[in-house]
Every structure is written in structure tokens, then in C-alpha cells.
């Protein structure tokens, strides 16, 4: 419903990993939906990816976030994220396990572009999230 008014106080659903029904409910209430690098873990994010492909998450309600240090993305070559694998390894050289970092936000943009069926560019998605 594109004519939906925003709630008087902005509400953000942080790190959304829920169901299609939950996403529809939140979007219908005008809530912002925070998408993290969870989206880049394709075997875990199938439901979320399908919801975005179906057009259930309008850009006007999309936010991106890392949820750092958790949910380090998978660097899937088909999504254009392979260049970030080396960066992540470098940043995490002295840690026991890889951690998520804010500089990995572009991995979400790459994956979102594919989930939105290449209708939007990474720049258009980034600009939308910045204005939200």
C-alpha cells in the first residue's frame, strides 16, 4: 500500500529475519525494516530473499545494518561480494573468528540488488536507505 502514512514515531524492526506474514504486517503498519548481512547467508535467508523478490519490502521502508560483530556475511561470488572476503580476512587477522564490520555494508547492497531482481542499482538502494 504505497499511500500508507508513516507512524508518528518511526519504528524500526531491527535485524529482521522473520516470516512472510510478519514482514507483511510490519510493512502494513509503516514500520522500517532493518536488513542485515543475514541476507547474505543464502541457506539461512531463503524466506527473506523470497519476500524481497516478491516485492513485499518497499524501498521506502528499507534500512540496512551490519549487526556487527555478528552475522558475518558469506562472500558469494554470484552476488558480487567476493572482493569483501579479502577485506574481512585482513580486518580479522588477529581474531579467532571472523567478525562483521560496518565496512561490509556493501555486501547487503549487492545481495539486495539481486533480490530486487536488478530493478534497482546498488546506488539507488543505498540512496533510498539513506533517505529513510
N, C-alpha and C positions, 0 to 999 in steps of 0.2 A: 504494500500500500504506500505509494510514493507521496501521498498527501498527508501522511502521518505527521503530527506535530511532536516535537521533542518534549520530553518531560521537563517540568520547571527546573529540576535539579538533574544535571547529567548523571546517568547511571552507567557504569562500566562493568561488564561481565568479564572479569579478569581470567585470562588463560582458559578460554572456552574449549572444552573437549567433550561436550555433551552430545545429546541426540538430536535428530532432525526436529522432533517435536519441541524440544527445549529451545532450539535456535529459532524456530518459527514464533514461539511465544515471546521470547526476548525481543526479537525484531519488531513484532507487532506492538509491543509496549514502548518502542522507541529507544531501547537500550543500545548502547555502543557495545560491540563485541570485540574483545581483545583476542587476537590470534597470535600465538607464539610459534617458536620453532618446532613445537609438537607437530605442526602441519607438515614439516619436512621429514617426518618419520613415517613414511608411507604405509608400512604394515600396521601402524597403530592409529593412523589418522584417516582411514578409509571413509568412515562416516562423514567426518568433517569435510574432506575433499569432495565427496559426492554432493553434499549440501551446497557447497560453493559452486560446483559445476551446474547444479540445478537452478542457480540464480537466487538462492534463499538468503544470501547475505549481501545487501546493497552496499556499494562503496561508501555511501553517506553515513553508514553506521559501523564501518570497519576501523579498527585500531590494530597496530602491530606492536608486539612487545617481545623481549627475549626471555623473560622469566629467569634471567641469569642468577646463579650459575647453573641452573637446572636445564634439562631438556636440550642438551647439545644436539644440533641438527645432524641428520645424515646428509652427507655431501653427495647427493645423487647427480651423476653426470648429465642425465637426460633433462634435469631441471636447471642446469647451468650453475650448479653450486660447487663443482669440483675445485674451483680456484680457492674457495674458502677453507678447504681441508688443510692445505699447507699453512695458511694463516693461523688456523686453530691450533695445529700442532706446535707452531712456533710460540704462540701465546701461552701454551700449556706445557712448555718444555720441562719445567721443574715441579710439575704437579703429578700426583699419582694417577689421576684420571682426567679426561678432557672436561673442561667446564665451558659453559656457554658464556659469550661475551657480547656486549652491545654492538660491536663492530660486525657481528654476524646477522644483523637485521636484514641485510640484502638477500639472505637466503630465503627469508619469508616472502619477500617481493618476487623472487624468481619462481617460487612454488605457487604463489597466488596467481601470477600471470598465467601459468598453465592451468590452474584450477578454474580460472575465469575464461578458459578456452581461448586465450590470446586475444580477447576482446579489448583488453586494456594493456597498455605498456607498463613496464615497471615504474616509469616516471609518473604516469597517471595515477597509479595505485599509491605511490609514495605521496604525491601531492594531495590526494584525497584524504589519506590518513593524517597528514599534517594539518589540513584544514578542519578535520573533525576534532 
